[in-house]
Amino acid sequence: MCLRCFAYALHKDGSRQVFIHFLGNRAVGGAATQSSTSGDWFAEKAIDSNRGLQQLNTGCSSTLNQTNPWWRLDLRDVYRITEVVVTNRKHCCAEQINGAEIRIGNSLENNGRNNPICAVIPAIPAGKSYNYSCDGIQGRYVIVHIPGDQKILTLCEVEVYGYLAENLAVGGAATQSSTSGDGFAEKAVDRGLQQLYTGCSSTLNETNPWWRLDLRHIYRVTKVIVTNRRDCCAEQINGAEIRIGNSLENNGRNNPICAVIPAIPTGGSYSYSCGGMEGRYVNLIIPGDMKTLTLCEVKVYGEGPCLKRSFVKIQFNSTNDLTDPSMTENVLKQVRERNTFNLHDYCEKHKYCILG
């Protein structure tokens, strides 16, 4: 199987330039930005799939000489990143990359510097490409950042390899307290880049509006990502509660709180850590009167499904002393052999028993 594909650009002087597209490089479909731009060394040039020949000045991204320069890639979805490949400049100044940090996560706070570190780059020789293992760190954003004063960040190619983290919301069923126009509940779990108003869910203006996702099974929820509306009224999300649990009482408001959303900027996506809370239902609720709940995307990440231990109570008459361990085992053996109710088959069917 070919690991890379080639495209050619033929110039008027007869020279030929090769562009190499590495299959599985998640950076290709992303959007790049940086803290500043030197000349025409735009952020996008670090993800042009041109790792092999981008050694001329015009083929790399570069910031100005500044404090804490950064470059950021938006993958547009949450991935488990296995590897990041960085190609350094060739013509000069290879040492400028020294000390750069590769960070991966879902936060844009502090220009992404609060996200976990995948690796610190001690050095990359001129024109070389080095690989950095990230061990499946989850994140939507890949940030390359050089801490310190009087720094320049130049990147001739950044490649990102990994696979989509499982968004549990996609397999769930959404509902809400009311619906405004065509702002159906399902639009908050459609995986789209639904920034237009018509791509979001929305309730009517009402008391205590809620939106609920049924994950269909019990999961340990580690993280919930909420995307706010882009067109207007971003402040409507303020004060929304994220609750996770197994109860539908009081429209899910009795379930434990994962987080309270103080605010999300217009069109922004914020991540909330839930620490492995167990639950089948993810509820977003805005307490109060005259409230509207609009959600342009809700993504849920976690582990599971969780198997819950169940107990089957069996009542029968016996003259034997069941406090005697040997007698208890003998009775249980007879029950297993003679009963018409097959406990093992029941557990296999319902997936909620654990047989000892």
Secondary structure, DSSP 8 states (H G I E B T S, - for coil): --SEEEEEEE-TTS-EEEEEEETTBGGGGSEEEES---TT--GGGGGSS-TTTTTSGGGSEE--SBSS-EEEEEEEEEEEEEEEEEE--SSS-GGGGTTEEEEEES--GGGGTTS-EEEEE----TT-EEEEEEEEEEEEEEEEE--SSSB--EESEEEEEEEE---GGGGSEEEES---TT--GGGGGS-S---SGGGSEE--SBSS-EEEEEEEEEEEEEEEEEE--SSS-GGGGTTEEEEEES--GGGGTTS-EEEEE----TT-EEEEEEEEEEEEEEEEE--SSSB--EESEEEEEEE---------------SS-TTSHHHHHHHHHHHHHH-SS-HHHHHHHHS-----
